[in-house]
Amino acid sequence: ENDASNKPAADPFYVRLLFTPLDYIKMAFVFIILVPIRFVVALTALTMAWAVSCIGLINIDQSVPISGWRKPLQKVSAFLGRVCCRCCGFSVTMTGTRATKSEAPVLVAAPHSSFFDALAIFWTECFIVNREENKNLLLIGKCVQFAQAIFVSRERKESREECKEEIKRRVNSEENWDQFMIFPEGTTSNRQALMSFKPGGFLPGKPVQPVLIKYHLKHDTVSWTWDQPHGFISCFLYTICQMVNKVELEFLPPYEPSEPEQMDPMLFANNVRQEMAEALGVPMCDMTFEDIKNKYSTKKTKKEN
């Protein structure tokens, strides 16, 4: 999946795109013919999702799961999210057997390589943890709120603790909450290794179902990670200029935690990570978000000097 075949596969943050002249011709064709249509349809779908979400948010109580007339609206919003993904060229297939909420109230999605991974949320219709600042994003903010995401500020310890408590409350609740989906790595890679898992989704000590996100691409246009010369806009444009981007969401069997794992969320997380890495056929990388940030901040400083 990585164009840079001369780079060791063990480097999970290195992405270089090597297009042939024929690739550029194909992308130019899609850009001229399909992208304008995709853009209009996606903007229309996003605007409709925003409008539906604004209606659903009227006098809503976010402390309880959505029900009644709001539930169909929530499903319409998720459908419109899938339309937006299809307008980016994504063709999503789901393999394996998805567990019910009673079997596995938590879905653990990995590897996390891109903002495009959000498509897993639209296809599974779960609630997630999201950054506090995304509440106010144009059009998208209302949709995220209506999906009943748990908002957290990474900078505030109180917010992080409140987030953990809310995860445990919803997962352990007898109320009809949707399944909770978490991207436990906390950072993005090129999918050549599995990063350290944060314990948030494992705190309730309930069974989890691993979900593997597999991009079947000729060129890895979707990865948005630490060591690549192209940024967000190029990543987005290269991706939408492909005729089709095939993605597979593979549901592994639910993982039932042992008693020691229920008592130790990190042990639980590490064992699930090992199982997912084996299923993917990739190594595990024990660097945390802070380790990675320090490493690449230091590299950037050296280059500037």
Summary of the structure (lengths in Angstrom):
residues: 305
radius of gyration: 19.6
end to end distance: 33.6
largest distance: 60.0
contacts: 931
relative contact order: 0.17
helix: 46%
strand: 14%
